[in-house]
Amino acid sequence: MVCASWDETGPLTLIEGLALGRAILSTKVGIVGESLVPGKEALFVEAGDSAGFASAIERLVREPELVESLQANSRAAYERYFKLDRFGTEFLSLLEETISSIKRDPQAKTSPRNEVERQRVTV
């Protein structure tokens, strides 16, 4: 599966490809580019790099074992990063954390995750 997008938040076609166990060749867009391990779960090229895309396609044609490896890791990557259960669990955790922090300090104006993000930025 090939995706040559310049910018996307969550490229649904790639997530669907992962769910189907397809080898992924893409630019490092959105959550897919942030989550997948280059060379193990997907091949990545820079946006706008047509020569890089051509080279990566040639590599996939010349190295069928790489395609097989990417395909074998694809579904596992979907399960690990994008499966609905994972999002549901994380969302529930966020809600519980927020409710708990409000119960501890009803006057609090930030959620625990906002505080963590603020600390990450200032560190």
Number of C-alpha atoms within 10 A of each C-alpha: 14 17 18 18 15 13 12 14 10 13 16 11 12 20 22 15 18 27 17 13 20 23 26 24 23 23 24 24 21 15 15 25 19 10 16 21 14 15 13 16 24 27 24 23 20 16 17 12 12 12 11 14 22 12 13 17 15 11 13 18 12 11 11 11 11 18 19 15 15 25 22 17 20 25 22 16 24 23 14 13 16 19 15 11 12 13 12 11 11 12 12 12 12 15 13 12 15 16 15 14 16 16 11 10 10 10 9 11 9 11 16 17 12 11 11 10 10 11 10 9 8 6 5
